[in-house]
Amino acid sequence: MATKKTNKQADIQQLYTEQGRLDAHATNVMLRLDMLIEELREFKQDSKARMNKFETWMVGIVAIALTTLLATVGSLLMRLL
């Protein structure tokens, strides 16, 4: 009987320690998720800033190409006429 009681107490003690580990693990996972969310927010802001800069460069390149094309076509038309 005494061994059954001690085994039961050991099982209860083990259950409490596992429960404590589970709580600590859950807290650790929540902290990791919070850090990941914060990193994703920073990445989103950085990416948005980079894309805005990239968009500005692309508009400039297209504008230069368009004006060059129009100037070339204009000069060819002037030579033909």
N, CA, C and O atoms as CSV, one atom per row, in Angstrom:
chain,resi,resn,atom,element,x,y,z
A,1,MET,N,N,0.814,-1.194,0.000
A,1,MET,CA,C,0.000,0.000,0.000
A,1,MET,C,C,0.858,1.259,0.000
A,1,MET,O,O,0.554,2.235,-0.687
A,2,ALA,N,N,1.905,1.222,0.760
A,2,ALA,CA,C,2.748,2.392,0.881
A,2,ALA,C,C,3.427,2.702,-0.452
A,2,ALA,O,O,3.609,3.867,-0.806
A,3,THR,N,N,3.799,1.655,-1.187
A,3,THR,CA,C,4.442,1.897,-2.474
A,3,THR,C,C,3.451,2.466,-3.479
A,3,THR,O,O,3.806,3.297,-4.315
A,4,LYS,N,N,2.193,2.008,-3.388
A,4,LYS,CA,C,1.177,2.565,-4.284
A,4,LYS,C,C,0.981,4.042,-4.006
A,4,LYS,O,O,0.850,4.843,-4.932
A,5,LYS,N,N,0.962,4.405,-2.724
A,5,LYS,CA,C,0.763,5.806,-2.360
A,5,LYS,C,C,1.941,6.652,-2.834
A,5,LYS,O,O,1.751,7.745,-3.367
A,6,THR,N,N,3.142,6.152,-2.641
A,6,THR,CA,C,4.315,6.910,-3.060
A,6,THR,C,C,4.381,6.995,-4.579
A,6,THR,O,O,4.795,8.017,-5.125
A,7,ASN,N,N,3.977,5.930,-5.264
A,7,ASN,CA,C,3.944,5.985,-6.722
A,7,ASN,C,C,2.930,7.015,-7.192
A,7,ASN,O,O,3.176,7.759,-8.142
A,8,LYS,N,N,1.786,7.050,-6.515
A,8,LYS,CA,C,0.756,8.021,-6.872
A,8,LYS,C,C,1.258,9.435,-6.611
A,8,LYS,O,O,1.037,10.333,-7.423
A,9,GLN,N,N,1.929,9.633,-5.487
A,9,GLN,CA,C,2.479,10.945,-5.180
A,9,GLN,C,C,3.555,11.322,-6.202
A,9,GLN,O,O,3.652,12.479,-6.613
A,10,ALA,N,N,4.343,10.360,-6.596
A,10,ALA,CA,C,5.383,10.626,-7.599
A,10,ALA,C,C,4.726,10.996,-8.930
A,10,ALA,O,O,5.194,11.889,-9.636
A,11,ASP,N,N,3.634,10.297,-9.265
A,11,ASP,CA,C,2.920,10.613,-10.504
A,11,ASP,C,C,2.330,12.020,-10.447
A,11,ASP,O,O,2.383,12.768,-11.423
A,12,ILE,N,N,1.773,12.366,-9.301
A,12,ILE,CA,C,1.206,13.711,-9.133
A,12,ILE,C,C,2.317,14.759,-9.217
A,12,ILE,O,O,2.162,15.790,-9.871
A,13,GLN,N,N,3.435,14.484,-8.550
A,13,GLN,CA,C,4.564,15.419,-8.600
A,13,GLN,C,C,5.070,15.573,-10.028
A,13,GLN,O,O,5.370,16.682,-10.471
A,14,GLN,N,N,5.163,14.455,-10.748
A,14,GLN,CA,C,5.611,14.500,-12.143
A,14,GLN,C,C,4.618,15.286,-12.987
A,14,GLN,O,O,5.022,16.056,-13.859
A,15,LEU,N,N,3.334,15.105,-12.741
A,15,LEU,CA,C,2.302,15.835,-13.473
A,15,LEU,C,C,2.430,17.334,-13.229
A,15,LEU,O,O,2.297,18.126,-14.162
A,16,TYR,N,N,2.687,17.730,-11.981
A,16,TYR,CA,C,2.854,19.154,-11.683
A,16,TYR,C,C,4.099,19.723,-12.372
A,16,TYR,O,O,4.062,20.829,-12.913
A,17,THR,N,N,5.189,18.972,-12.351
A,17,THR,CA,C,6.390,19.479,-13.021
A,17,THR,C,C,6.188,19.563,-14.518
A,17,THR,O,O,6.649,20.512,-15.152
A,18,GLU,N,N,5.501,18.579,-15.099
A,18,GLU,CA,C,5.222,18.637,-16.532
A,18,GLU,C,C,4.294,19.798,-16.847
A,18,GLU,O,O,4.453,20.469,-17.867
A,19,GLN,N,N,3.321,20.035,-15.967
A,19,GLN,CA,C,2.411,21.163,-16.168
A,19,GLN,C,C,3.172,22.476,-16.112
A,19,GLN,O,O,2.912,23.386,-16.899
A,20,GLY,N,N,4.119,22.575,-15.176
A,20,GLY,CA,C,4.951,23.772,-15.085
A,20,GLY,C,C,5.789,23.943,-16.340
A,20,GLY,O,O,5.964,25.060,-16.827
A,21,ARG,N,N,6.305,22.842,-16.863
A,21,ARG,CA,C,7.079,22.902,-18.095
A,21,ARG,C,C,6.202,23.330,-19.258
A,21,ARG,O,O,6.619,24.098,-20.125
A,22,LEU,N,N,4.983,22.818,-19.259
A,22,LEU,CA,C,4.067,23.201,-20.333
A,22,LEU,C,C,3.740,24.685,-20.277
A,22,LEU,O,O,3.678,25.354,-21.308
A,23,ASP,N,N,3.532,25.192,-19.080
A,23,ASP,CA,C,3.264,26.626,-18.935
A,23,ASP,C,C,4.465,27.453,-19.391
A,23,ASP,O,O,4.314,28.453,-20.094
A,24,ALA,N,N,5.649,27.026,-18.985
A,24,ALA,CA,C,6.857,27.741,-19.386
A,24,ALA,C,C,7.045,27.643,-20.894
A,24,ALA,O,O,7.441,28.610,-21.545
A,25,HIS,N,N,6.758,26.473,-21.439
A,25,HIS,CA,C,6.891,26.295,-22.883
A,25,HIS,C,C,5.883,27.167,-23.628
A,25,HIS,O,O,6.219,27.782,-24.640
A,26,ALA,N,N,4.656,27.219,-23.131
A,26,ALA,CA,C,3.633,28.056,-23.770
A,26,ALA,C,C,4.028,29.528,-23.716
A,26,ALA,O,O,3.855,30.256,-24.694
A,27,THR,N,N,4.550,29.961,-22.592
A,27,THR,CA,C,5.001,31.346,-22.463
A,27,THR,C,C,6.153,31.627,-23.413
A,27,THR,O,O,6.207,32.684,-24.041
A,28,ASN,N,N,7.073,30.674,-23.513
A,28,ASN,CA,C,8.209,30.822,-24.407
A,28,ASN,C,C,7.739,30.917,-25.862
A,28,ASN,O,O,8.243,31.737,-26.630
A,29,VAL,N,N,6.786,30.086,-26.230
A,29,VAL,CA,C,6.250,30.114,-27.595
A,29,VAL,C,C,5.553,31.444,-27.870
A,29,VAL,O,O,5.693,32.007,-28.956
A,30,MET,N,N,4.809,31.941,-26.896
A,30,MET,CA,C,4.122,33.220,-27.072
A,30,MET,C,C,5.132,34.357,-27.234
A,30,MET,O,O,4.924,35.257,-28.048
A,31,LEU,N,N,6.208,34.323,-26.474
A,31,LEU,CA,C,7.254,35.351,-26.608
A,31,LEU,C,C,7.926,35.270,-27.970
A,31,LEU,O,O,8.216,36.296,-28.586
A,32,ARG,N,N,8.173,34.047,-28.443
A,32,ARG,CA,C,8.763,33.889,-29.771
A,32,ARG,C,C,7.834,34.421,-30.849
A,32,ARG,O,O,8.271,35.099,-31.779
A,33,LEU,N,N,6.555,34.112,-30.722
A,33,LEU,CA,C,5.578,34.616,-31.692
A,33,LEU,C,C,5.534,36.137,-31.678
A,33,LEU,O,O,5.454,36.772,-32.730
A,34,ASP,N,N,5.586,36.715,-30.496
A,34,ASP,CA,C,5.583,38.170,-30.397
A,34,ASP,C,C,6.817,38.764,-31.077
A,34,ASP,O,O,6.719,39.778,-31.769
A,35,MET,N,N,7.974,38.137,-30.882
A,35,MET,CA,C,9.190,38.614,-31.530
A,35,MET,C,C,9.091,38.478,-33.050
A,35,MET,O,O,9.507,39.371,-33.788
A,36,LEU,N,N,8.538,37.359,-33.509
A,36,LEU,CA,C,8.384,37.162,-34.950
A,36,LEU,C,C,7.440,38.189,-35.560
A,36,LEU,O,O,7.688,38.700,-36.652
A,37,ILE,N,N,6.366,38.485,-34.855
A,37,ILE,CA,C,5.412,39.482,-35.355
A,37,ILE,C,C,6.077,40.844,-35.437
A,37,ILE,O,O,5.879,41.574,-36.408
A,38,GLU,N,N,6.859,41.193,-34.433
A,38,GLU,CA,C,7.568,42.477,-34.444
A,38,GLU,C,C,8.568,42.529,-35.596
A,38,GLU,O,O,8.681,43.550,-36.274
A,39,GLU,N,N,9.296,41.429,-35.821
A,39,GLU,CA,C,10.242,41.394,-36.936
A,39,GLU,C,C,9.524,41.513,-38.271
A,39,GLU,O,O,10.014,42.176,-39.185
A,40,LEU,N,N,8.370,40.876,-38.389
A,40,LEU,CA,C,7.599,40.984,-39.630
A,40,LEU,C,C,7.111,42.409,-39.865
A,40,LEU,O,O,7.088,42.880,-41.003
A,41,ARG,N,N,6.726,43.088,-38.807
A,41,ARG,CA,C,6.303,44.489,-38.956
A,41,ARG,C,C,7.466,45.355,-39.432
A,41,ARG,O,O,7.307,46.191,-40.322
A,42,GLU,N,N,8.638,45.147,-38.831
A,42,GLU,CA,C,9.816,45.902,-39.260
A,42,GLU,C,C,10.174,45.578,-40.705
A,42,GLU,O,O,10.521,46.473,-41.477
A,43,PHE,N,N,10.090,44.303,-41.072
A,43,PHE,CA,C,10.389,43.898,-42.441
A,43,PHE,C,C,9.403,44.531,-43.414
A,43,PHE,O,O,9.781,44.950,-44.507
A,44,LYS,N,N,8.145,44.597,-43.012
A,44,LYS,CA,C,7.124,45.212,-43.867
A,44,LYS,C,C,7.431,46.688,-44.090
A,44,LYS,O,O,7.326,47.187,-45.210
A,45,GLN,N,N,7.807,47.381,-43.029
A,45,GLN,CA,C,8.120,48.805,-43.162
A,45,GLN,C,C,9.360,49.011,-44.022
A,45,GLN,O,O,9.385,49.897,-44.876
A,46,ASP,N,N,10.392,48.192,-43.800
A,46,ASP,CA,C,11.609,48.307,-44.607
A,46,ASP,C,C,11.335,47.994,-46.073
A,46,ASP,O,O,11.818,48.687,-46.968
A,47,SER,N,N,10.562,46.953,-46.303
A,47,SER,CA,C,10.232,46.574,-47.681
A,47,SER,C,C,9.431,47.661,-48.372
A,47,SER,O,O,9.642,47.950,-49.550
A,48,LYS,N,N,8.510,48.262,-47.631
A,48,LYS,CA,C,7.698,49.334,-48.209
A,48,LYS,C,C,8.575,50.516,-48.602
A,48,LYS,O,O,8.389,51.100,-49.669
A,49,ALA,N,N,9.523,50.867,-47.751
A,49,ALA,CA,C,10.434,51.979,-48.060
A,49,ALA,C,C,11.297,51.646,-49.275
A,49,ALA,O,O,11.515,52.497,-50.137
A,50,ARG,N,N,11.784,50.418,-49.343
A,50,ARG,CA,C,12.599,50.013,-50.490
A,50,ARG,C,C,11.779,50.014,-51.774
A,50,ARG,O,O,12.258,50.451,-52.821
A,51,MET,N,N,10.553,49.529,-51.696
A,51,MET,CA,C,9.709,49.500,-52.890
A,51,MET,C,C,9.352,50.904,-53.356
A,51,MET,O,O,9.249,51.150,-54.557
A,52,ASN,N,N,9.163,51.822,-52.424
A,52,ASN,CA,C,8.902,53.207,-52.814
A,52,ASN,C,C,10.103,53.783,-53.560
A,52,ASN,O,O,9.942,54.471,-54.567
A,53,LYS,N,N,11.309,53.498,-53.061
A,53,LYS,CA,C,12.519,53.964,-53.727
A,53,LYS,C,C,12.641,53.311,-55.108
A,53,LYS,O,O,12.977,53.976,-56.088
A,54,PHE,N,N,12.365,52.006,-55.175
A,54,PHE,CA,C,12.429,51.278,-56.442
A,54,PHE,C,C,11.406,51.838,-57.435
A,54,PHE,O,O,11.695,51.985,-58.622
A,55,GLU,N,N,10.219,52.143,-56.935
A,55,GLU,CA,C,9.171,52.705,-57.800
A,55,GLU,C,C,9.616,54.056,-58.366
A,55,GLU,O,O,9.380,54.345,-59.539
A,56,THR,N,N,10.245,54.865,-57.552
A,56,THR,CA,C,10.736,56.170,-58.016
A,56,THR,C,C,11.768,55.991,-59.121
A,56,THR,O,O,11.727,56.688,-60.135
A,57,TRP,N,N,12.689,55.058,-58.925
A,57,TRP,CA,C,13.700,54.786,-59.949
A,57,TRP,C,C,13.055,54.283,-61.237
A,57,TRP,O,O,13.439,54.702,-62.329
A,58,MET,N,N,12.079,53.390,-61.114
A,58,MET,CA,C,11.415,52.852,-62.312
A,58,MET,C,C,10.670,53.947,-63.070
A,58,MET,O,O,10.712,53.973,-64.300
A,59,VAL,N,N,10.001,54.836,-62.378
A,59,VAL,CA,C,9.317,55.950,-63.037
A,59,VAL,C,C,10.324,56.826,-63.760
A,59,VAL,O,O,10.073,57.258,-64.885
A,60,GLY,N,N,11.458,57.093,-63.132
A,60,GLY,CA,C,12.497,57.891,-63.773
A,60,GLY,C,C,13.053,57.223,-65.024
A,60,GLY,O,O,13.246,57.879,-66.047
A,61,ILE,N,N,13.310,55.928,-64.946
A,61,ILE,CA,C,13.852,55.193,-66.095
A,61,ILE,C,C,12.852,55.177,-67.242
A,61,ILE,O,O,13.222,55.400,-68.394
A,62,VAL,N,N,11.592,54.917,-66.933
A,62,VAL,CA,C,10.560,54.910,-67.972
A,62,VAL,C,C,10.406,56.298,-68.583
A,62,VAL,O,O,10.243,56.424,-69.796
A,63,ALA,N,N,10.456,57.328,-67.767
A,63,ALA,CA,C,10.338,58.699,-68.278
A,63,ALA,C,C,11.495,59.024,-69.217
A,63,ALA,O,O,11.285,59.614,-70.277
A,64,ILE,N,N,12.704,58.649,-68.840
A,64,ILE,CA,C,13.872,58.904,-69.696
A,64,ILE,C,C,13.749,58.123,-71.004
A,64,ILE,O,O,14.021,58.660,-72.078
A,65,ALA,N,N,13.341,56.860,-70.912
A,65,ALA,CA,C,13.196,56.045,-72.123
A,65,ALA,C,C,12.120,56.622,-73.035
A,65,ALA,O,O,12.291,56.651,-74.254
A,66,LEU,N,N,11.015,57.079,-72.455
A,66,LEU,CA,C,9.917,57.642,-73.255
A,66,LEU,C,C,10.342,58.943,-73.935
A,66,LEU,O,O,10.048,59.150,-75.113
A,67,THR,N,N,11.021,59.810,-73.212
A,67,THR,CA,C,11.452,61.067,-73.824
A,67,THR,C,C,12.504,60.810,-74.907
A,67,THR,O,O,12.518,61.486,-75.935
A,68,THR,N,N,13.378,59.838,-74.674
A,68,THR,CA,C,14.368,59.490,-75.703
A,68,THR,C,C,13.679,58.936,-76.946
A,68,THR,O,O,14.043,59.291,-78.067
A,69,LEU,N,N,12.704,58.081,-76.756
A,69,LEU,CA,C,11.949,57.517,-77.879
A,69,LEU,C,C,11.215,58.608,-78.651
A,69,LEU,O,O,11.245,58.628,-79.881
A,70,LEU,N,N,10.560,59.508,-77.938
A,70,LEU,CA,C,9.844,60.600,-78.605
A,70,LEU,C,C,10.802,61.517,-79.357
A,70,LEU,O,O,10.493,61.968,-80.461
A,71,ALA,N,N,11.958,61.795,-78.769
A,71,ALA,CA,C,12.949,62.650,-79.438
A,71,ALA,C,C,13.482,61.970,-80.695
A,71,ALA,O,O,13.674,62.624,-81.720
A,72,THR,N,N,13.721,60.664,-80.622
A,72,THR,CA,C,14.217,59.927,-81.784
A,72,THR,C,C,13.175,59.889,-82.891
A,72,THR,O,O,13.499,60.123,-84.056
A,73,VAL,N,N,11.939,59.599,-82.543
A,73,VAL,CA,C,10.865,59.553,-83.536
A,73,VAL,C,C,10.644,60.958,-84.118
A,73,VAL,O,O,10.426,61.097,-85.321
A,74,GLY,N,N,10.698,61.954,-83.310
A,74,GLY,CA,C,10.521,63.337,-83.780
A,74,GLY,C,C,11.624,63.737,-84.757
A,74,GLY,O,O,11.360,64.348,-85.792
A,75,SER,N,N,12.873,63.381,-84.412
A,75,SER,CA,C,13.974,63.739,-85.305
A,75,SER,C,C,13.903,62.954,-86.607
A,75,SER,O,O,14.249,63.502,-87.654
A,76,LEU,N,N,13.473,61.703,-86.591
A,76,LEU,CA,C,13.307,60.933,-87.820
A,76,LEU,C,C,12.207,61.493,-88.707
A,76,LEU,O,O,12.344,61.542,-89.930
A,77,LEU,N,N,11.123,61.911,-88.084
A,77,LEU,CA,C,10.017,62.526,-88.856
A,77,LEU,C,C,10.452,63.848,-89.462
A,77,LEU,O,O,10.060,64.168,-90.584
A,78,MET,N,N,11.245,64.612,-88.754
A,78,MET,CA,C,11.720,65.885,-89.291
A,78,MET,C,C,12.644,65.666,-90.484
A,78,MET,O,O,12.608,66.438,-91.442
A,79,ARG,N,N,13.455,64.645,-90.437
A,79,ARG,CA,C,14.361,64.354,-91.560
A,79,ARG,C,C,13.592,63.843,-92.778
A,79,ARG,O,O,13.959,64.137,-93.915
A,80,LEU,N,N,12.536,63.086,-92.539
A,80,LEU,CA,C,11.757,62.549,-93.648
A,80,LEU,C,C,10.918,63.632,-94.310
A,80,LEU,O,O,10.697,63.586,-95.520
A,81,LEU,N,N,10.454,64.593,-93.547
A,81,LEU,CA,C,9.599,65.637,-94.103
A,81,LEU,C,C,10.442,66.793,-94.457
A,81,LEU,O,O,9.933,67.800,-94.948
